[in-house]
Amino acid sequence: MTTTAITSVSAQQVAAMTGMSVDWIWKQCRDGKIAHHKLGSKYRFTEADLTAMAARSAVAPTVLQDDLVPVRGAS
């Protein structure tokens, strides 16, 4: 049988990586907003969990009509 080690990080490490407080990370977990793994009383996060969190929090830029600049020579 082959075993694969699963690398995970703690809520404290996620807080440090994101600049958010540990309490905020825990609340997001309790509210079901961040994928995580709960082992006893500990929250653990895999790379896939963090990637999903980043993808959900991404904000696309808004381009307003007034922001468009005409290109010279364009017809």
Phi and psi restraints in degrees (value plus and minus 20) as a CYANA .aco file:
   2 THR   PHI    -118.9   -78.9
   2 THR   PSI     114.2   154.2
   3 THR   PHI    -131.3   -91.3
   3 THR   PSI     125.8   165.8
   4 THR   PHI    -138.9   -98.9
   4 THR   PSI     108.0   148.0
   5 ALA   PHI     -94.8   -54.8
   5 ALA   PSI     114.0   154.0
   6 ILE   PHI    -121.1   -81.1
   6 ILE   PSI     101.2   141.2
   7 THR   PHI    -108.7   -68.7
   7 THR   PSI     110.9   150.9
   8 SER   PHI    -161.3  -121.3
   8 SER   PSI     142.8   182.8
   9 VAL   PHI    -144.6  -104.6
   9 VAL   PSI     142.0   182.0
  10 SER   PHI    -106.9   -66.9
  10 SER   PSI     148.6   188.6
  11 ALA   PHI     -81.2   -41.2
  11 ALA   PSI     -56.0   -16.0
  12 GLN   PHI     -83.3   -43.3
  12 GLN   PSI     -60.4   -20.4
  13 GLN   PHI     -88.9   -48.9
  13 GLN   PSI     -59.4   -19.4
  14 VAL   PHI     -83.4   -43.4
  14 VAL   PSI     -62.1   -22.1
  15 ALA   PHI     -79.5   -39.5
  15 ALA   PSI     -64.3   -24.3
  16 ALA   PHI     -84.5   -44.5
  16 ALA   PSI     -58.6   -18.6
  17 MET   PHI     -88.8   -48.8
  17 MET   PSI     -54.5   -14.5
  18 THR   PHI    -118.1   -78.1
  18 THR   PSI     -34.7     5.3
  19 GLY   PHI      59.8    99.8
  19 GLY   PSI     -10.2    29.8
  20 MET   PHI    -117.1   -77.1
  20 MET   PSI     144.1   184.1
  21 SER   PHI     -99.7   -59.7
  21 SER   PSI     137.3   177.3
  22 VAL   PHI     -82.1   -42.1
  22 VAL   PSI     -60.0   -20.0
  23 ASP   PHI     -79.4   -39.4
  23 ASP   PSI     -59.5   -19.5
  24 TRP   PHI     -84.7   -44.7
  24 TRP   PSI     -62.5   -22.5
  25 ILE   PHI     -80.5   -40.5
  25 ILE   PSI     -68.1   -28.1
  26 TRP   PHI     -80.6   -40.6
  26 TRP   PSI     -62.5   -22.5
  27 LYS   PHI     -83.6   -43.6
  27 LYS   PSI     -61.9   -21.9
  28 GLN   PHI     -81.3   -41.3
  28 GLN   PSI     -57.8   -17.8
  29 CYS   PHI     -85.6   -45.6
  29 CYS   PSI     -68.6   -28.6
  30 ARG   PHI     -81.1   -41.1
  30 ARG   PSI     -55.2   -15.2
  31 ASP   PHI    -101.8   -61.8
  31 ASP   PSI     -20.7    19.3
  32 GLY   PHI      54.8    94.8
  32 GLY   PSI       2.7    42.7
  33 LYS   PHI    -115.4   -75.4
  33 LYS   PSI     -36.1     3.9
  34 ILE   PHI    -146.9  -106.9
  34 ILE   PSI     107.0   147.0
  35 ALA   PHI     -85.6   -45.6
  35 ALA   PSI     119.3   159.3
  36 HIS   PHI    -181.5  -141.5
  36 HIS   PSI     155.8   195.8
  37 HIS   PHI    -146.3  -106.3
  37 HIS   PSI     107.2   147.2
  38 LYS   PHI    -125.2   -85.2
  38 LYS   PSI      98.8   138.8
  39 LEU   PHI    -136.3   -96.3
  39 LEU   PSI      81.5   121.5
  40 GLY   PHI      47.5    87.5
  40 GLY   PSI    -142.6  -102.6
  41 SER   PHI    -118.9   -78.9
  41 SER   PSI     -15.1    24.9
  42 LYS   PHI    -119.2   -79.2
  42 LYS   PSI     118.2   158.2
  43 TYR   PHI    -117.0   -77.0
  43 TYR   PSI     111.2   151.2
  44 ARG   PHI    -146.5  -106.5
  44 ARG   PSI     130.4   170.4
  45 PHE   PHI    -152.4  -112.4
  45 PHE   PSI     110.5   150.5
  46 THR   PHI    -112.6   -72.6
  46 THR   PSI     151.1   191.1
  47 GLU   PHI     -78.6   -38.6
  47 GLU   PSI     -59.6   -19.6
  48 ALA   PHI     -83.3   -43.3
  48 ALA   PSI     -58.4   -18.4
  49 ASP   PHI     -81.9   -41.9
  49 ASP   PSI     -64.9   -24.9
  50 LEU   PHI     -88.9   -48.9
  50 LEU   PSI     -57.0   -17.0
  51 THR   PHI     -84.1   -44.1
  51 THR   PSI     -62.5   -22.5
  52 ALA   PHI     -84.2   -44.2
  52 ALA   PSI     -60.1   -20.1
  53 MET   PHI     -82.4   -42.4
  53 MET   PSI     -64.4   -24.4
  54 ALA   PHI     -84.6   -44.6
  54 ALA   PSI     -60.3   -20.3
  55 ALA   PHI     -85.4   -45.4
  55 ALA   PSI     -60.9   -20.9
  56 ARG   PHI     -89.1   -49.1
  56 ARG   PSI     -47.7    -7.7
  57 SER   PHI    -114.2   -74.2
  57 SER   PSI     -22.2    17.8
  58 ALA   PHI     -86.6   -46.6
  58 ALA   PSI     118.9   158.9
  59 VAL   PHI    -138.6   -98.6
  59 VAL   PSI     102.0   142.0
  60 ALA   PHI     -95.3   -55.3
  60 ALA   PSI     123.4   163.4
  61 PRO   PHI     -87.1   -47.1
  61 PRO   PSI     128.5   168.5
  62 THR   PHI    -123.3   -83.3
  62 THR   PSI     107.7   147.7
  63 VAL   PHI    -127.9   -87.9
  63 VAL   PSI      98.7   138.7
  64 LEU   PHI    -113.3   -73.3
  64 LEU   PSI     131.9   171.9
  65 GLN   PHI     -75.0   -35.0
  65 GLN   PSI     -58.5   -18.5
  66 ASP   PHI     -87.4   -47.4
  66 ASP   PSI     -39.6     0.4
  67 ASP   PHI    -101.9   -61.9
  67 ASP   PSI     -35.3     4.7
  68 LEU   PHI     -94.6   -54.6
  68 LEU   PSI     112.4   152.4
  69 VAL   PHI    -130.2   -90.2
  69 VAL   PSI     108.0   148.0
  70 PRO   PHI     -84.1   -44.1
  70 PRO   PSI     124.7   164.7
  71 VAL   PHI    -114.9   -74.9
  71 VAL   PSI     109.4   149.4
  72 ARG   PHI     -83.8   -43.8
  72 ARG   PSI     117.6   157.6
  73 GLY   PHI      65.8   105.8
  73 GLY   PSI     -26.1    13.9
  74 ALA   PHI    -101.5   -61.5
  74 ALA   PSI     119.3   159.3
